[in-house]
Amino acid sequence: LSGLDARLNGVRVTINDISPGGVGISGEEADLEEYADMDVIVDEDEKLDVGALGLIEGDVASLEILLKTAAPFTIDIEVRRADKDRGKLGARFVNIGNRDFNTLEKIVLGRLR
């Protein structure tokens, strides 16, 4: 699942790939091994200004997923990779309760957009 609009630290971003257990990156990214332990990769167009987000590896932030058929869904992420050169950010979900997990699962499965 890809192409979801979101906001991270007030910056509009696009979620390239999201899943509860891992991630694959579409597009020109050749080395997927480095992202194997991440749950969400975000970028803005093709290159995200990672420095403007004010986030570094290890930071926890709220990601607001902008849904078309429901209110925005906010979930905490921990930054696992902040690649300023490529303009990519990878993170894993943290502080997930059962309710958030169920909502996330619906988003991942495409049942909630």
N, C-alpha and C positions, 0 to 999 in steps of 0.2 A: 504494500500500500504506500503510495507516495503522493506528493502534491498537495498536502494539507497546509493551509495558511495558519500561522501562529504568531504570537508576540512573545519576545524574550527581552526582558529589561526595557520594555517600551519600544523595541525595534521589531518591525514586521519582518518575519522570516518565513521560509518554506521548509516544511519537513520533507526531506527526500525519501526517507524510509523509516518505518516505525514498526516495532514488534515487541512483545513482552520478553522474548528470549534472545534476541540478537538483531543484527542489521546487515543488510546488503546495500551497496551504494550504486545507484544508477549513474549513467553518464560516463565521463572520461576517467573516473577513478580506477586505476589498474590494480592497485594492491589492496584487496579487501581484508587480508589477514590482520592488519593493524586495527581494524574496527570490530573484530570478532566479539568483544565483550561489551559492546555498546548497545543500548536500546533505542536511541534516537539520534539521527544526524540532521542537523538543520543547516540551511544556507539561504542566502538572499540572492535571487537570480542565480548567477553562476559563482559569485564570490561575495562572501559575507565579510563585512568590516569587523572582524573579531575584536580588534582593539577598542572599537566604539562601544561594544557591549560591556566592557569593564569586567569581563570574566576571565579567570585563569583556571587551569586544571585544579580540581579539588573543590572549587566553589560550588555551592548549592544555590539554585535559583528556581523561580517559578516559571514554568512554560505554560502559556495560555493558548490552547488549541482552539482555533476559531471554527466552529462547526456551522454548517449551512442549515441544518434542521433542528438545532438545539442551542441552548445557551453555551457560551464558551466553557471549555473544560480546563481547569487549572490543575497542574500536577508538578510536584517538585522533581528537579533533575540535579544530578551531580555531574559537573563537567569532567569528562575523562580525556578529552583531546580538544585543544584550541589551536588550530593550525592557521596562523596569520597569513602565511605564504599562499596557501591554497584557498583560504577563505572558507574553511569548514570547521564545524564544531560538532563534537560527538559527546553524548552524555548517557548516563544510565538513570533510570527512575529510582527515586528514594522515597521513603516515608509513605508507602502505598498501603492503604487499608483495603479491606474486601470490596467496599463500594467503589473506590477508585479503580481497583483492578478490574472489576466487572465492566465499568464504563470504558476503560482502556481497551479491554478485550473487544467490546462492540466496535470501537473505532478501528482497531487493527483488522477485524474481520469485515469491515465495510458496512456493518449494520447501522452505524451511526456516523453521519457525515456532516 
